[in-house]
Amino acid sequence: MSNPPSRRLGRRPPAADPRVPRLEAYVAADAAVPVGTVGWAQEVASWPMCLNDQLGCCTIAGVAHAAQAVGVIGGCERIMTDAEVVLNYRRFGYVPGDAATDQGAVEEDVLNVWLNDGMTIGGAVDRIDAYASILPAATGMARYALQAFGIVYVGVNLPVAAQSQLVWDAPAVLSADDQPGSWGGHCMLLIAAEPDDHPDNLVTFVTWGMLQSATWRWWRTYCDEAHAVDHPDWSRPGSLLGLDQAALRRAMAALQN
């Protein structure tokens, strides 16, 4: 089955660079576990498509949505224009007008550029202070990261079945269309999550200019990388309790130019 209209992918396989710090190493054992639903999905009025209906630039769209979200929550929304999407995507080999170069990008490569050189957003250079990986199976840590940083940058292996589901879910027995990656790799932004103690509870992603719901059962089947992103615009009193943010930022030295 071909890609449905207005939905392109573009996440390449994970790099899993061992130098990237793991978030749990910087979270205290007694750190508060989020209670109830955590997230900020309703604080952003609308999300741009960021050309991900035309290009395999989902990793850049994820950056745009992340910066927009933390900006809104921090009191200063910034939007990546379509021209800036192309400018940022060109750093990963894309040449406008040459479809053969529209090959997507690796999430950690994108995060490293965002960390070191910055991404152009709203006419200014935007940089993050740090990022850290999260094991997808550690759903509690993903919820903690959402509470601590407001956003989680996620990579998934989408099944063809996701093309027709209103709420993404995974059956007990996977058909050919349910197989991870049968559609392709995709980058999305985790923006809200219900408690992870029941597989029917929901997570909410930002992708293709909209909010997309999925069950935790779906997450456990299809998510294969997740990254907490420490952005300087993030401002939520008490959200970083239990996190050694200074040590996490120091651990980024191995990945900084």
Phi, psi and omega in degrees: 000136179281164177301136176292158180302146173069015177220107176249161182251224175131007175273125177275165184306148183299147176277324181052049179296121182295346178283342180289125181294149175267132187302320185299337180291347184243009180250127181297147182300330181260019179299143183296131176274132180304138178254132180073198180286135177239140178144177193223028187302326186272358183277346179255126186291320181203155183240132177286154176290329180059037176065010181283005168267351181240330184234158176276054188252034184299329179293327176284321176300322178298320176296314180301314181292324179295312180295323178296315183297309182293331177293315178299313182295325179274356175100012182209088181290135177230134185247131173279120179287165178298322178297323178289327174303312180296315179302314180291321181293328180300336179294346183246024171103354182285134175243115181307133180089350179248095185300334181293339180267358179276077188248009180076198182203164176270133185302315182294328175297318179295316180297323179294320176294318179299323180289314189269305185263335182089159175249146178277119182220122178061033177082007181226159176277125183247130179233151172262161180269334182188166167211162182211145182277155178229130174296126181305328179291341180274072186295328176296323178290326176296319177292322176298315180299322179296319177293319185287319189244348178088341185213153170223127182270118195239145173240134183227157173257094187289137173271157175303326182302333180296341182293337185240002181267134175287311171248124183288131179213163181240128178286165179296323178243122185276125172280181178301321181285347179267357185292134178304129178084000181294338169268307178153179179276144184214146175254135178219170177250121172283125185236344178201152180206132171283170177307146184266018184271001176217133185295340179277347178296158193251150166245157180234127178250156166257126178197146178053038176071023181207174173265135180235125179267147175212156177277160173298330176299320177296314179306311184294339181270325192242343181278129179232004168201149179208143184222125169285139183239120181266099185253137183295342178283344184294130180212106178213105185307129177083354186291334184266011179302132180090358181250132173271081185296322181297317180293321178299315180295324177295325182293345178285351186304324182294342183250001182262145182293000000 
